[in-house]
Amino acid sequence: MTEEEMWRAVRENDSAYDGRFFYGVVSTGIYCRPSCPSKVPKREHVRFFETAQQAQAAGFRPCKRCRSDLWDYRPDRELAQQIETVLNRRWREPDVLDRLPQEMGVSRRRLTEVFQTHRGVTPWAYVRQLRLEEAQRLLQQTQDPIIEIAAAVGFGSSAAFYRAFRQGTGTTPTAYRKEHL
């Protein structure tokens, strides 16, 4: 890996490079992971290391923000996993997304940021996809009325269900059922 590639990873706070190298900042005496949320240092103050031990041997101390001394310390990853676990268990509850930030002890914005960073979608998109997959299954395998399916998969109204279903599948629930019988 070139220094230019490492510097780009530092500038972009790229977590994909965590554990592959560390960087020390001469002006502060601190070493960090590439994903450290701290302010990006001046390039001329940065030194790269293959391991945390090399950075420490060079006289740098671990960063308190990214906990560069603890490889497995990733509180955001753990929070994203906790959010996913709750959503996988409770996605049918119509108000799960309204209650979740308070239950997790974070703001709605923080919850969205963390989940989207680690899972690639917002919590709302994730729940919508789970609901739509179950709705599709129910439309194919049951003769339940569409309004009951909408309620069973967690939509608060049939209008919200129809809108989400059309956006997610490109068709209406009725047309989907006829197509997949």
C-alpha positions as CSV (number, residue, x, y, z in Angstrom):
1,M,0.0,0.0,0.0
2,T,1.4,3.4,-0.9
3,E,1.6,6.4,1.4
4,E,-0.7,8.3,-1.0
5,E,-3.3,5.5,-0.6
6,M,-2.9,5.6,3.2
7,W,-3.2,9.4,3.2
8,R,-6.4,9.3,1.1
9,A,-7.8,6.8,3.7
10,V,-7.0,9.2,6.5
11,R,-8.5,12.2,4.7
12,E,-11.7,10.2,4.0
13,N,-11.9,8.5,7.4
14,D,-12.1,5.2,5.6
15,S,-12.9,2.4,8.1
16,A,-12.0,-0.3,5.5
17,Y,-8.3,0.5,6.3
18,D,-8.6,0.1,10.0
19,G,-6.1,-2.5,11.2
20,R,-4.2,-2.3,8.0
21,F,-2.2,0.7,9.2
22,F,-2.1,3.4,11.8
23,Y,-1.0,7.0,11.5
24,G,0.8,9.2,14.0
25,V,0.6,13.0,14.2
26,V,3.9,14.5,15.1
27,S,2.5,17.8,16.3
28,T,0.2,16.0,18.9
29,G,2.2,12.8,19.6
30,I,-1.0,10.7,19.1
31,Y,-1.6,7.8,16.7
32,C,-4.9,6.9,15.2
33,R,-6.8,4.5,13.0
34,P,-7.6,5.7,9.5
35,S,-11.3,6.1,10.5
36,C,-10.6,8.4,13.4
37,P,-13.2,11.2,13.5
38,S,-10.7,13.7,14.7
39,K,-9.8,16.7,12.5
40,V,-7.6,15.7,9.6
41,P,-4.0,16.7,10.4
42,K,-1.6,18.5,8.0
43,R,0.0,16.0,5.7
44,E,3.6,17.0,6.8
45,H,2.8,16.1,10.4
46,V,1.7,12.5,9.6
47,R,3.8,9.3,9.9
48,F,2.4,5.9,8.9
49,F,2.9,2.6,10.8
50,E,2.0,-1.0,10.1
51,T,1.0,-1.7,13.7
52,A,0.0,0.1,16.8
53,Q,3.1,-1.3,18.5
54,Q,5.3,0.4,15.9
55,A,3.6,3.7,16.6
56,Q,4.0,3.3,20.3
57,A,7.6,2.3,19.9
58,A,8.1,5.6,17.9
59,G,6.8,7.5,20.9
60,F,3.2,8.1,20.0
61,R,0.3,7.5,22.4
62,P,-3.1,6.0,21.5
63,C,-6.0,8.4,20.5
64,K,-8.8,8.6,23.0
65,R,-11.4,9.2,20.3
66,C,-10.8,6.2,18.1
67,R,-9.1,4.0,20.7
68,S,-6.4,3.0,18.4
69,D,-4.9,0.8,21.1
70,L,-8.0,-1.4,21.1
71,W,-8.5,-3.2,17.8
72,D,-11.9,-4.4,18.6
73,Y,-13.2,-1.2,20.1
74,R,-15.9,-0.2,17.7
75,P,-18.8,1.2,19.6
76,D,-20.6,2.4,16.4
77,R,-20.4,-1.1,14.9
78,E,-21.8,-2.5,18.2
79,L,-24.6,0.0,18.1
80,A,-25.5,-0.8,14.5
81,Q,-25.6,-4.5,15.4
82,Q,-27.9,-3.7,18.4
83,I,-30.2,-1.6,16.1
84,E,-30.3,-4.4,13.5
85,T,-31.2,-7.0,16.2
86,V,-34.1,-4.9,17.5
87,L,-35.4,-4.2,14.0
88,N,-35.2,-7.8,13.0
89,R,-37.3,-8.7,16.1
90,R,-39.8,-5.8,16.1
91,W,-40.1,-4.7,12.4
92,R,-43.9,-5.5,12.5
93,E,-44.5,-2.9,15.2
94,P,-45.8,0.2,13.4
95,D,-44.1,2.7,15.7
96,V,-40.8,0.8,16.2
97,L,-38.9,3.5,14.3
98,D,-40.4,6.3,16.4
99,R,-39.5,4.7,19.7
100,L,-36.1,3.2,18.8
101,P,-33.9,6.3,19.2
102,Q,-35.1,6.9,22.7
103,E,-34.8,3.2,23.6
104,M,-31.3,3.0,22.2
105,G,-30.3,6.3,24.0
106,V,-29.3,8.2,20.8
107,S,-30.8,10.9,18.7
108,R,-32.8,9.9,15.6
109,R,-30.0,11.5,13.5
110,R,-27.3,9.5,15.2
111,L,-29.2,6.3,14.9
112,T,-29.7,6.9,11.2
113,E,-26.0,7.8,10.7
114,V,-24.6,4.8,12.5
115,F,-26.9,2.3,10.9
116,Q,-26.5,3.7,7.4
117,T,-22.7,3.7,7.8
118,H,-22.5,0.1,8.9
119,R,-25.5,-1.4,7.0
120,G,-25.6,0.7,3.9
121,V,-29.3,1.7,4.3
122,T,-31.3,3.8,6.7
123,P,-33.2,2.0,9.5
124,W,-36.4,3.1,7.8
125,A,-35.4,1.6,4.4
126,Y,-34.3,-1.6,6.2
127,V,-37.6,-2.0,8.0
128,R,-39.5,-1.1,4.8
129,Q,-37.7,-3.9,3.0
130,L,-38.4,-6.4,5.7
131,R,-42.1,-5.5,5.6
132,L,-42.3,-5.6,1.8
133,E,-40.6,-9.0,1.7
134,E,-43.1,-10.4,4.2
135,A,-46.0,-8.7,2.4
136,Q,-44.9,-10.3,-0.9
137,R,-44.7,-13.7,0.8
138,L,-48.2,-13.3,2.3
139,L,-49.7,-12.1,-1.0
140,Q,-48.3,-15.2,-2.7
141,Q,-49.1,-17.8,0.0
142,T,-52.4,-16.6,1.5
143,Q,-55.8,-15.2,0.5
144,D,-55.8,-12.7,3.4
145,P,-57.3,-9.4,2.5
146,I,-54.7,-6.8,1.5
147,I,-55.7,-4.5,4.4
148,E,-55.0,-7.3,6.9
149,I,-51.6,-7.9,5.3
150,A,-50.8,-4.2,5.5
151,A,-51.5,-4.3,9.2
152,A,-49.8,-7.6,9.8
153,V,-46.5,-6.3,8.3
154,G,-46.5,-3.1,10.3
155,F,-48.0,-0.4,8.1
156,G,-50.2,2.0,9.9
157,S,-52.5,2.6,7.0
158,S,-53.4,0.9,3.7
159,A,-52.4,4.1,1.9
160,A,-48.9,3.9,3.3
161,F,-48.8,0.2,2.5
162,Y,-49.9,0.8,-1.1
163,R,-47.4,3.7,-1.6
164,A,-44.5,1.7,-0.2
165,F,-45.4,-1.5,-2.1
166,R,-45.6,0.4,-5.4
167,Q,-42.3,2.2,-4.7
168,G,-40.6,-1.0,-3.6
169,T,-41.9,-3.4,-6.3
170,G,-43.2,-1.2,-9.1
171,T,-46.7,-2.7,-8.9
172,T,-49.7,-2.7,-6.7
173,P,-50.4,-5.4,-4.1
174,T,-53.4,-6.6,-6.1
175,A,-51.5,-6.9,-9.3
176,Y,-48.6,-8.6,-7.5
177,R,-50.9,-11.2,-6.1
178,K,-52.5,-11.9,-9.5
179,E,-49.1,-12.2,-11.1
180,H,-47.7,-14.6,-8.5
181,L,-50.7,-17.0,-7.8
